[in-house]
Amino acid sequence: MDSTTYTALREDALAALADGQLVRAIEALRSLAEMLREGQVYARLEELRETYDRLLAFFVEGMPDPDRQRMTEQFVCQAYELADVLHRAQRLATADTHYASVHGVLQRMGVAARFADNDAVGCSPRQLFEVAWTSEQWTAADLDAALAVWEADCEDADLRLPLLVSGVTLSQFYQFDALRLRFLLTAAESPHLAWQARALVGIVLTFLRHSERIGRYPALITQTEMLLEKPAVRQGLVDAQLNLLLTLESGRIERSLREDIIPEMMKQVREAKKNAQRSKDFLAQHLSADELLSDAALNPEWDKDGKPSLFGQKMRELHEMQRKGADIFMSSFKMFKQNFPFFSVAANWFYPYTTTHPDLKDKTLPAHFDRLFSHANLCDSDRYSMSLLLSQMPMASGPLEGPLGDKLKEVLGSLPEATGEAEDEAKLPDAQLADALRICIQDMHRFCKLFRHRDKEADPFTGELLLTNCPPFDAALSDEETLERLANFTFEEKHYAYALGYLNRLPSTPARLQKAGYAHQMLGDYAAAIKQYEHALYIEEDSPWTMRQLAICLRLTGEYERALPYLERLDAEAGEASTTRLLLLLADTYMRLEQYNRALERLFKADYLFPGDAQTMRALAWCSLLTGKYEQAERYYNKLETFSADDLTNLGHLHWLSGNPSAAAQSYLKSLRQSSPERPPKDFFAEDATMLSARGITLADQRLMQDYLYSQWLMRE
């Protein structure tokens, strides 16, 4: 089937369903069913159309029917479900995805397409996962079969049941299935916290992906609301939201490690090698660099001459992100997960860690590594990465001996005490659930981002991540304390769009209005920022910070007259404590309003309070030029130690206005060479054309100078 035709018909059907135009939707779906040769679906559509036609006929005849709206909603849900069946058929027939590949292998193995038609209790954990993931849309019989597996008393329940939940969750990324969601809601009632966490993550990701669809199923909403009545689940929902938002940091963490931290650490390793007088053990030297990640390494040695270094700043940021629960190990294990054949199997990304895994049964590890695998910050897929890596090392088959073994024992022995079951049992249930949720989300996030055969269209982390936009989660997260916590978290992490989503739900206070204004400002919506800042000032009139930010936004929108009173008030209140930045902002505003003498007053004040500041010198030179004080302007330009391309252009203006076009041309050429354009811009004088014209340099002269610069540029080539 032509993909363009398929896409057009499917989009037409979905748009019609969204608009409540069921007849148009059914017609588009019938065309799809006919083109895909899905006879059973076509017959079901015919039946749906006939039933709906009878409802319409009764409606036109004016017959009362209190169930009409409910039945119409049911018909729309049925049409959506049939659209999903057709979409799955199209993907399996034409799409080159891992989903289609796994389904094909199962079919060739004789596995039934329906979940209920398989021996779900007797099959392997991996096959259970794959059948739950790729089987057809569930019926009541499939749900009963899945619940039978959930309730069965089997020895490997710790492996089978989490994999069943993950397989069901993954299927929801491809298409919504109301009965699969009902299974997840039932599984979330489990007293086993690790299983409950998997089910909650599945529910949350399903709602994020299909919120509008789920809203058409009142029974599902009711079941979800009943689940959310449990305080532990509501708290788990907050933890899940925070961990979902932390996944947004993975790219920034990876860049920081790759571009800043790792290069600097390797540099220190190389320096340690040069200075080492005794040990030639590379691993020991490497581990000494790794110690930078410990609390003890957060020391002033990262700072040079009392000023924070980039490396020190990045390390502190990384340490803080780790403290909040961010996944700082994702990039570290990326290579292993994309190269080990183990991770070419989708089920292995969700397999609870066990040394009895079929792919690890022939691999042995020294007992010293037990503590490493029980480290609380490692998710299950990372534990498998470590097992596979270490099983290939020479010492994996024997005792740890020699300098290398001694060093590894030392490092492994320095890990936090008993981070496994003993410590888990000592934690409160809420903390245990929070840890389990973090691990589940990390495993799912890594699968969606690192899996070799990942399907970008089935990645829930690329879409909406705010649970407050998904009923009924919005009600469960609507208390002021929770919203404040989420707002502060997203604001601190610079996710300003998300922060606004929370701040807009909170009652207005000066602090919240300030944060909302700043968020809008950082997103480039200065008009919205101005409104928030003005509202904050209405409540709290004497906030210097708010006045300053409001003035900055007004300047950015060109409203210099409105910005001026705020800057003047800040300067007056600061007196001798005014900052260079404030004085320069005020002076520049005066210059924009052509109040040059006032601008000079503020610039002289800045020069007096902060002598030798290069920015002040530039501003004094430019303002002197604008007031016709060319000798004074030249004195200030001569005080600059370095010249930017803009400085050289302005100096050229000064020479030209002083009657020296030859010196002006040389300054312009230096400016061009410093900025290194491929050709002199056609509008080189555009920004200052009006200023030059007002001072006697005509547009005709400017065009001549432009031509001269172009000719000199060509001669240079």
BALONU-335930 format. One record per residue (C-alpha): residue number from 0; residue in one letter; x, y negated, z. Coordinates in steps of 0.05 Angstrom, whole numbers. Example, Ala and Ser with C-alpha at 12.3 -4.5 7.8 and 13.67 -1.06 7.14 Angstrom:
! residues 2
 pos code     xx     yy     zz
   0    a    246     90    156
   1    s    273     21    143
This chain:
! residues 717
 pos code     xx     yy     zz
   0    m      0      0      0
   1    d     26    -69    -17
   2    s     50   -102     47
   3    t     27   -171     25
   4    t    -44   -147     13
   5    y    -44   -109     78
   6    t    -20   -169    118
   7    a    -71   -216     86
   8    l   -130   -168     99
   9    r   -108   -155    171
  10    e    -99   -229    186
  11    d   -167   -243    156
  12    a   -199   -189    200
  13    l   -166   -213    264
  14    a   -183   -286    249
  15    a   -256   -266    238
  16    l   -258   -227    303
  17    a   -228   -286    341
  18    d   -283   -330    311
  19    g   -338   -279    327
  20    q   -353   -266    253
  21    l   -361   -191    259
  22    v   -389   -177    189
  23    r   -331   -211    155
  24    a   -282   -173    200
  25    i   -314   -106    185
  26    e   -311   -119    110
  27    a   -237   -135    114
  28    l   -225    -73    157
  29    r   -263    -29    109
  30    s   -218    -52     53
  31    l   -158    -35     95
  32    a   -185     34    112
  33    e   -199     48     39
  34    m   -130     26     17
  35    l    -97     67     73
  36    r   -142    126     57
  37    e   -165    130    129
  38    g   -232    164    117
  39    q   -250    174    190
  40    v   -238    101    206
  41    y   -278     80    145
  42    a   -337    123    169
  43    r   -333     93    239
  44    l   -334     23    208
  45    e   -395     42    167
  46    e   -430     66    230
  47    l   -410      2    267
  48    r   -436    -41    210
  49    e   -503     -5    209
  50    t   -512    -12    284
  51    y   -493    -86    282
  52    d   -541    -98    223
  53    r   -599    -71    265
  54    l   -579   -118    322
  55    l   -578   -177    273
  56    a   -646   -157    245
  57    f   -677   -156    314
  58    f   -645   -224    328
  59    v   -674   -256    265
  60    e   -743   -227    281
  61    g   -740   -263    348
  62    m   -744   -200    390
  63    p   -719   -211    461
  64    d   -658   -169    481
  65    p   -622   -184    547
  66    d   -565   -137    527
  67    r   -552   -170    460
  68    q   -490   -209    482
  69    r   -461   -150    519
  70    m   -471   -104    459
  71    t   -441   -156    412
  72    e   -378   -158    455
  73    q   -375    -83    454
  74    f   -379    -83    378
  75    v   -323   -134    374
  76    c   -280    -91    420
  77    q   -294    -30    376
  78    a   -273    -70    314
  79    y   -208    -91    348
  80    e   -194    -19    367
  81    l   -206      5    296
  82    a   -160    -50    271
  83    d   -107    -23    319
  84    v   -117     48    292
  85    l   -107     22    221
  86    h    -45    -18    241
  87    r    -14     43    273
  88    a    -28     84    210
  89    q      4     30    167
  90    r     66     27    211
  91    l     75    102    212
  92    a     67    105    136
  93    t    112     48    116
  94    a    153     21    175
  95    d    224     44    185
  96    t    222     40    261
  97    h    246     86    317
  98    y    173     92    338
  99    a    155    121    271
 100    s    217    166    272
 101    v    200    195    340
 102    h    128    206    320
 103    g    152    242    257
 104    v    198    288    296
 105    l    143    306    345
 106    q     96    322    287
 107    r    148    368    256
 108    m    156    402    323
 109    g     82    417    323
 110    v     65    368    378
 111    a     -8    346    375
 112    a    -24    274    356
 113    r    -72    269    415
 114    f    -44    266    485
 115    a    -97    313    513
 116    d    -82    367    462
 117    n    -12    379    490
 118    d     13    416    551
 119    a     33    351    586
 120    v     46    388    651
 121    g     92    440    620
 122    c    132    398    571
 123    s    200    366    586
 124    p    204    297    617
 125    r    231    267    553
 126    q    175    297    511
 127    l    124    273    561
 128    f    151    202    552
 129    e    151    207    476
 130    v     80    235    472
 131    a     55    181    520
 132    w     90    129    476
 133    t     71    150    406
 134    s      5    189    413
 135    e    -60    163    383
 136    q   -106    114    417
 137    w   -131    147    480
 138    t   -200    175    492
 139    a   -230    193    559
 140    a   -201    263    551
 141    d   -131    234    543
 142    l   -139    191    605
 143    d   -162    252    644
 144    a   -102    292    619
 145    a    -53    237    640
 146    l    -85    231    709
 147    a    -79    307    716
 148    v     -4    301    704
 149    w     -1    244    754
 150    e    -36    285    807
 151    a     -1    352    792
 152    d     46    379    845
 153    c    110    393    805
 154    e    182    397    827
 155    d    208    344    778
 156    a    154    292    793
 157    d    208    241    809
 158    l    229    245    735
 159    r    165    261    699
 160    l    118    209    730
 161    p    163    148    721
 162    l    176    169    649
 163    l    101    178    637
 164    v     88    108    662
 165    s    145     79    619
 166    g    120    115    557
 167    v     49     88    568
 168    t     78     18    579
 169    l    119     20    515
 170    s     58     41    475
 171    q     23    -23    497
 172    f     77    -64    463
 173    y     55    -37    396
 174    q    -21    -39    406
 175    f    -69    -51    463
 176    d   -103     11    492
 177    a   -155     -1    546
 178    l   -152     70    573
 179    r    -76     68    577
 180    l    -82      4    618
 181    r   -133     39    663
 182    f    -81     93    675
 183    l    -29     41    694
 184    l    -78      8    742
 185    t    -90     75    775
 186    a    -16     91    778
 187    a     -4     24    813
 188    e    -42     50    873
 189    s     14    100    886
 190    p     45     99    955
 191    h    112    115    922
 192    l    143     46    914
 193    a    187     62    855
 194    w    128     91    816
 195    q     84     33    837
 196    a    136    -16    813
 197    r    139     16    744
 198    a     63     14    738
 199    l     60    -59    761
 200    v    113    -79    710
 201    g     73    -42    656
 202    i      9    -78    677
 203    v     43   -146    678
 204    l     75   -138    609
 205    t     10   -111    580
 206    f    -28   -172    605
 207    l     26   -220    580
 208    r     20   -189    511
 209    h    -55   -177    506
 210    s    -88   -225    555
 211    e   -143   -247    507
 212    r   -160   -176    488
 213    i   -163   -152    560
 214    g   -211   -208    577
 215    r   -263   -172    534
 216    y   -263   -113    582
 217    p   -298   -134    646
 218    a   -286    -67    679
 219    l   -210    -74    670
 220    i   -212   -144    698
 221    t   -251   -119    759
 222    q   -203    -61    770
 223    t   -144   -109    765
 224    e   -176   -158    815
 225    m   -186   -101    864
 226    l   -113    -82    858
 227    l    -92   -154    869
 228    e   -131   -157    934
 229    k    -73   -119    967
 230    p    -24   -168    998
 231    a     36   -124    979
 232    v     15   -124    906
 233    r      5   -200    906
 234    q     75   -209    935
 235    g    101   -159    884
 236    l     68   -202    830
 237    v    109   -263    853
 238    d    173   -221    853
 239    a    156   -195    783
 240    q    144   -266    758
 241    l    211   -290    786
 242    n    248   -231    755
 243    l    214   -242    688
 244    l    237   -314    689
 245    l    307   -292    708
 246    t    311   -253    642
 247    l    314   -321    608
 248    e    382   -330    639
 249    s    414   -270    606
 250    g    436   -308    545
 251    r    466   -365    585
 252    i    502   -316    631
 253    e    531   -277    572
 254    r    556   -341    539
 255    s    587   -365    604
 256    l    622   -299    615
 257    r    646   -294    542
 258    e    667   -366    532
 259    d    690   -390    600
 260    i    698   -339    655
 261    i    728   -278    621
 262    p    780   -319    582
 263    e    801   -355    645
 264    m    804   -289    684
 265    m    846   -258    630
 266    k    892   -318    632
 267    q    901   -309    707
 268    v    914   -235    696
 269    r    969   -252    646
 270    e    999   -301    696
 271    a    995   -249    751
 272    k   1032   -201    706
 273    k   1088   -251    695
 274    n   1095   -266    769
 275    a   1087   -195    795
 276    q   1152   -173    827
 277    r   1131   -104    850
 278    s   1069    -70    823
 279    k   1068    -56    748
 280    d    998    -25    756
 281    f    955    -61    704
 282    l    891    -38    737
 283    a    913    -68    803
 284    q    927   -134    769
 285    h    861   -131    732
 286    l    824   -118    797
 287    s    858   -177    829
 288    a    825   -219    775
 289    d    758   -186    787
 290    e    762   -209    859
 291    l    745   -277    832
 292    l    673   -252    832
 293    s    673   -244    908
 294    d    652   -296    959
 295    a    724   -304    981
 296    a    743   -329    913
 297    l    696   -389    917
 298    n    753   -433    940
 299    p    785   -500    924
 300    e    838   -468    881
 301    w    787   -471    824
 302    d    789   -546    829
 303    k    845   -587    800
 304    d    867   -651    835
 305    g    805   -652    877
 306    k    759   -651    817
 307    p    714   -592    801
 308    s    741   -551    743
 309    l    697   -521    690
 310    f    718   -452    712
 311    g    701   -465    784
 312    q    634   -494    764
 313    k    617   -434    720
 314    m    638   -385    774
 315    r    594   -419    826
 316    e    536   -419    777
 317    l    547   -345    764
 318    h    551   -329    838
 319    e    487   -368    851
 320    m    451   -332    795
 321    q    472   -265    824
 322    r    447   -287    892
 323    k    379   -302    861
 324    g    375   -234    829
 325    a    396   -251    757
 326    d    423   -194    714
 327    i    496   -213    710
 328    f    517   -143    688
 329    m    476   -140    624
 330    s    532   -164    579
 331    s    583   -120    615
 332    f    546    -57    596
 333    k    523    -81    528
 334    m    579    -46    489
 335    f    568     21    525
 336    k    493     20    514
 337    q    502      6    440
 338    n    557     58    428
 339    f    542    119    472
 340    p    496    167    434
 341    f    460    177    500
 342    f    427    109    491
 343    s    402    125    421
 344    v    345    162    455
 345    a    291    115    479
 346    a    271    158    538
 347    n    341    154    568
 348    w    333     80    580
 349    f    277     95    630
 350    y    302    161    659
 351    p    310    154    735
 352    y    384    164    751
 353    t    402    236    767
 354    t    465    277    758
 355    t    420    334    734
 356    h    402    296    670
 357    p    409    346    611
 358    d    462    301    579
 359    l    503    299    643
 360    k    500    371    664
 361    d    570    387    637
 362    k    601    323    665
 363    t    631    319    735
 364    l    651    259    776
 365    p    694    253    839
 366    a    655    244    903
 367    h    686    175    913
 368    f    641    148    858
 369    d    577    163    896
 370    r    579     95    929
 371    l    588     61    863
 372    f    524     92    835
 373    s    485     74    896
 374    h    503      0    889
 375    a    437    -38    896
 376    n    452    -86    838
 377    l    456    -31    786
 378    c    393    -10    749
 379    d    384     62    727
 380    s    409     52    656
 381    d    473     20    684
 382    r    485     80    728
 383    y    482    125    667
 384    s    530     77    632
 385    m    579     84    689
 386    s    571    160    691
 387    l    585    167    617
 388    l    644    120    620
 389    l    677    150    681
 390    s    666    221    659
 391    q    712    207    600
 392    m    768    181    644
 393    p    826    228    660
 394    m    814    229    735
 395    a    741    249    727
 396    s    759    323    724
 397    g    803    324    786
 398    p    820    289    851
 399    l    840    216    853
 400    e    915    217    861
 401    g    973    170    850
 402    p    974     93    849
 403    l    914     89    803
 404    g    873    136    847
 405    d    894     98    910
 406    k    872     32    880
 407    l    805     60    857
 408    k    793     90    926
 409    e    809     22    957
 410    v    760    -14    911
 411    l    705     38    918
 412    g    715     37    993
 413    s    706    -39    994
 414    l    637    -35    965
 415    p    579    -52   1012
 416    e    562      4   1059
 417    a    508     54   1039
 418    t    467     16    989
 419    g    428     78    972
 420    e    371    114   1006
 421    a    393     99   1077
 422    e    392     24   1067
 423    d    328     28   1025
 424    e    293     63   1082
 425    a    316      8   1130
 426    k    286    -46   1087
 427    l    215    -71   1096
 428    p    166    -44   1044
 429    d    160   -113   1010
 430    a    236   -116   1001
 431    q    237    -44    974
 432    l    183    -61    924
 433    a    219   -125    904
 434    d    283    -85    890
 435    a    244    -32    851
 436    l    210    -86    809
 437    r    276   -119    793
 438    i    306    -53    770
 439    c    245    -37    727
 440    i    245   -104    693
 441    q    320   -102    681
 442    d    315    -33    649
 443    m    257    -55    606
 444    h    291   -120    586
 445    r    356    -84    567
 446    f    317    -34    525
 447    c    282    -90    487
 448    k    347   -129    476
 449    l    402    -76    471
 450    f    369    -13    444
 451    r    402      4    378
 452    h    335     17    345
 453    r    297    -39    380
 454    d    236    -67    346
 455    k    233   -143    353
 456    e    158   -143    339
 457    a    148    -99    401
 458    d    188   -143    449
 459    p    145   -174    504
 460    f    202   -217    528
 461    t    199   -262    467
 462    g    129   -286    483
 463    e     91   -317    540
 464    l    122   -303    609
 465    l     76   -345    654
 466    l     29   -300    693
 467    t    -10   -362    715
 468    n    -36   -365    643
 469    c    -64   -294    648
 470    p   -129   -283    685
 471    p   -138   -254    736
 472    f    -64   -263    756
 473    d    -75   -338    755
 474    a   -121   -332    815
 475    a    -73   -287    852
 476    l    -17   -337    842
 477    s    -58   -400    854
 478    d    -42   -415    926
 479    e      0   -478    935
 480    e     59   -444    969
 481    t     68   -394    912
 482    l     60   -446    857
 483    e    110   -492    893
 484    r    160   -435    897
 485    l    153   -418    824
 486    a    155   -491    803
 487    n    219   -504    843
 488    f    251   -441    816
 489    t    238   -457    743
 490    f    257   -530    752
 491    e    323   -513    784
 492    e    338   -464    728
 493    k    323   -518    676
 494    h    264   -481    646
 495    y    226   -546    643
 496    a    167   -523    600
 497    y    153   -467    650
 498    a    162   -515    709
 499    l    109   -561    680
 500    g     62   -502    675
 501    y     66   -494    750
 502    l     71   -568    769
 503    n      8   -585    730
 504    r    -30   -537    775
 505    l     -7   -569    840
 506    p    -36   -631    875
 507    s      2   -694    858
 508    t     56   -717    906
 509    p    113   -765    890
 510    a    164   -709    889
 511    r    122   -666    842
 512    l    107   -724    796
 513    q    182   -741    794
 514    k    198   -669    775
 515    a    143   -668    722
 516    g    169   -734    694
 517    y    240   -708    692
 518    a    217   -643    659
 519    h    182   -683    605
 520    q    243   -727    598
 521    m    289   -667    588
 522    l    241   -639    536
 523    g    243   -705    498
 524    d    171   -725    512
 525    y    187   -794    539
 526    a    115   -820    535
 527    a     91   -764    581
 528    a    151   -776    627
 529    i    134   -850    632
 530    k     63   -833    654
 531    q     88   -786    708
 532    y    140   -835    734
 533    e     89   -892    735
 534    h     41   -848    774
 535    a     97   -831    823
 536    l    114   -905    833
 537    y     41   -921    845
 538    i     42   -874    904
 539    e    114   -889    927
 540    e    132   -959    904
 541    d    203   -962    931
 542    s    236   -902    899
 543    p    301   -925    865
 544    w    309   -858    830
 545    t    239   -862    799
 546    m    250   -934    777
 547    r    316   -916    745
 548    q    287   -857    707
 549    l    227   -897    685
 550    a    272   -952    659
 551    i    314   -902    621
 552    c    252   -872    588
 553    l    224   -940    570
 554    r    290   -958    538
 555    l    289   -892    499
 556    t    221   -911    471
 557    g    246   -981    453
 558    e    204  -1015    507
 559    y    261  -1059    533
 560    e    217  -1114    561
 561    r    180  -1064    605
 562    a    245  -1031    627
 563    l    278  -1097    646
 564    p    241  -1112    712
 565    y    257  -1043    740
 566    l    331  -1050    724
 567    e    334  -1121    752
 568    r    301  -1098    816
 569    l    350  -1040    823
 570    d    409  -1087    812
 571    a    382  -1137    862
 572    e    370  -1085    916
 573    a    438  -1053    904
 574    g    477  -1119    907
 575    e    551  -1105    913
 576    a    535  -1030    913
 577    s    512  -1031    841
 578    t    542   -976    798
 579    t    577   -986    732
 580    r    523   -946    698
 581    l    467   -989    725
 582    l    502  -1054    707
 583    l    516  -1029    636
 584    l    444  -1007    627
 585    l    419  -1075    650
 586    a    469  -1112    606
 587    d    452  -1070    545
 588    t    377  -1084    557
 589    y    392  -1159    559
 590    m    430  -1152    494
 591    r    373  -1115    461
 592    l    328  -1173    481
 593    e    382  -1222    455
 594    q    393  -1251    525
 595    y    468  -1249    516
 596    n    489  -1297    572
 597    r    452  -1255    623
 598    a    484  -1193    594
 599    l    553  -1225    603
 600    e    537  -1242    675
 601    r    524  -1169    691
 602    l    584  -1146    652
 603    f    630  -1194    689
 604    k    601  -1167    754
 605    a    616  -1096    731
 606    d    687  -1116    712
 607    y    697  -1148    780
 608    l    670  -1089    819
 609    f    701  -1035    775
 610    p    762  -1066    741
 611    g    793  -1030    682
 612    d    731   -988    664
 613    a    735   -973    589
 614    q    659   -975    578
 615    t    655  -1043    611
 616    m    712  -1068    566
 617    r    675  -1043    504
 618    a    610  -1076    526
 619    l    644  -1142    542
 620    a    679  -1142    475
 621    w    614  -1128    437
 622    c    573  -1179    476
 623    s    627  -1231    467
 624    l    625  -1217    392
 625    l    550  -1226    391
 626    t    556  -1294    426
 627    g    609  -1318    378
 628    k    665  -1316    429
 629    y    713  -1280    382
 630    e    778  -1294    419
 631    q    747  -1268    483
 632    a    721  -1206    446
 633    e    791  -1193    418
 634    r    822  -1197    488
 635    y    776  -1143    513
 636    y    787  -1099    452
 637    n    862  -1106    465
 638    k    852  -1078    535
 639    l    826  -1011    507
 640    e    877   -955    509
 641    t    840   -912    458
 642    f    793   -930    402
 643    s    733   -889    379
 644    a    706   -893    308
 645    d    652   -941    333
 646    d    704   -984    368
 647    l    743   -990    302
 648    t    679  -1008    264
 649    n    662  -1062    315
 650    l    733  -1088    313
 651    g    726  -1092    238
 652    h    664  -1135    247
 653    l    703  -1180    294
 654    h    760  -1189    243
 655    w    711  -1204    188
 656    l    671  -1254    229
 657    s    737  -1286    250
 658    g    753  -1299    176
 659    n    801  -1241    164
 660    p    767  -1192    115
 661    s    833  -1157    101
 662    a    842  -1136    174
 663    a    768  -1118    176
 664    a    777  -1071    116
 665    q    835  -1036    150
 666    s    795  -1026    214
 667    y    737   -998    174
 668    l    783   -949    138
 669    k    813   -926    204
 670    s    742   -915    230
 671    l    725   -873    169
 672    r    788   -832    175
 673    q    775   -819    248
 674    s    703   -796    237
 675    s    727   -756    175
 676    p    666   -758    130
 677    e    671   -725     62
 678    r    654   -792     31
 679    p    642   -861     61
 680    p    568   -865     78
 681    k    526   -905     29
 682    d    496   -945     86
 683    f    560   -958    125
 684    f    535  -1027    147
 685    a    462  -1009    155
 686    e    460  -1009    231
 687    d    493  -1077    237
 688    a    471  -1108    171
 689    t    421  -1156    204
 690    m    472  -1179    256
 691    l    525  -1192    204
 692    s    477  -1229    158
 693    a    454  -1273    215
 694    r    527  -1293    226
 695    g    542  -1311    154
 696    i    564  -1246    121
 697    t    514  -1235     66
 698    l    486  -1170     42
 699    a    522  -1181    -24
 700    d    589  -1187     13
 701    q    572  -1124     52
 702    r    560  -1086    -13
 703    l    627  -1110    -39
 704    m    662  -1087     23
 705    q    626  -1020     17
 706    d    652  -1012    -54
 707    y    722  -1031    -32
 708    l    721   -977     22
 709    y    697   -926    -28
 710    s    752   -944    -78
 711    q    805   -938    -24
 712    w    777   -871     -4
 713    l    782   -846    -76
 714    m    854   -870    -82
 715    r    871   -831    -19
 716    e    845   -767    -52
